[in-house]
Amino acid sequence: MTSSVEIPTTARAAIIKEFKQPLTISTNYPVPSPSSLRPGECLVKLEYAGCCHSDIHVRDNDWGANSPVPIVGGHEGVGRVVAIGRAGAEAETKYSGEEDGIRVKVGDRVGLKWFANACFKCESCRTGRETNCSVARATVHGYRIDGTFADYAVSWTDYVTPIPEAIPDSDLPMITPMLCAGLTIYKALKVCNAKPGQWVSISGAGGGLGHLGIQFAKAMGFRVVAIDTGASKKSLCLSLGADAWVDFIETGENFVKEVQRAAGGLGPHAAVVAVGHPLPFNQAVMYIRSAGTLVAVGMPGGAGSLNVPITLMIAKTLTLIGSATGTRQDMAEVLDFVVQGKVKCIYEERKLEEVNEVLEELAAGKVSGRIVLKM
């Protein structure tokens, strides 16, 4: 199969040109030509892009990693493959990849994730921890390489996510946040050590990761304490199946006790913290029950620290786990939950040109669920 899509030389993109400044919307950002693609690379015409708190941290250089600006932001995207890289003189011709058994072919619907590639050869990759691969860490959409806030993006044929045929085109905007938010929270729940019937708390439960986490947790057999603030988020969390709700603002100084009370009096067996501030991490250590597990998912900016008294950690025999998004296998499992109808993303659709307004709404905590940009 060869592409009948005409690929322009320039298109739209939202670009980080300067840290801590709004993204610049360009209508003539260069589109890589098929002949410029290296073997293993593919060009994807994006149809939807998701907005994530990590996009704000990258924009503001909160993690001090100094992304190579200018760079196109965004790391969640769904679209169709329009070109695949090939070596040699044939690179100038249209090439589907199908002839050589490449994982995807021109015309396929695919998703782009935080990590764009991995080597599949290092110890991390061989042991199922491909997100620790140095190649993966060097090829992050919207952070190390151009991302998904654009009409076209380059990724790798071995690492893009094929979208199952059972998912109709009309559900593509709902699928988009699964590429990061869904994948990240699902992986955190997989490693939280809780067993069916046990209590799991989710901080940031009304947000992009959290509202998906409630659904995954219920599908995995857990009882859920949803932690967030505000009437709209409370309504959302309870409608998605949360067994209990704790508002961290309303409870004030009684917050830790209220979480413990909500989870059978002893506290949750596991706490998944999916927010970008250090305080909820430190609170979780206090409210999880003995032999409980804290899974750190959110990435605070600046010098946020987890201050765990050693005596408390030993006395409660706690387990502390850091979880950074998920693998290709985790992604396949996420989409299988979607196909089964057990998880869906609550989202609002906006335009690419509104990306700066969306990021400000995210930063202010005004977004329930997720916002998806239609390209």
LINVENVEN-V666340 format. One record per run of one state. SS is the DSSP state (alpha for helix, beta for strand, coil for the rest). FROM is the first residue (numbers start at 1). LEN is the number of residues. Records with the same first field share a line. If there is no record, write none. Layout:
SS=FROM-LEN  FROM-LEN
//
This chain:
coil=1-9  17-7  31-3  37-4  51-2  60-11  73-3  85-4  93-5  101-8  113-2  116-7  127-3  133-1  139-1  142-3  146-4  151-1  157-4  163-6  180-1  191-8  204-4  220-3  229-2  240-4  248-4  263-7  274-4  288-5  297-13  316-3  323-5  340-7  364-6  375-1
beta=10-7  24-7  41-10  71-2  76-9  109-4  115-1  140-2  145-1  150-1  152-5  161-2  199-5  223-6  244-4  270-4  293-4  319-4  347-5  370-5
alpha=34-3  53-7  89-4  98-3  123-4  130-3  134-5  169-11  181-10  208-12  231-9  252-11  278-10  310-6  328-12  352-12
//
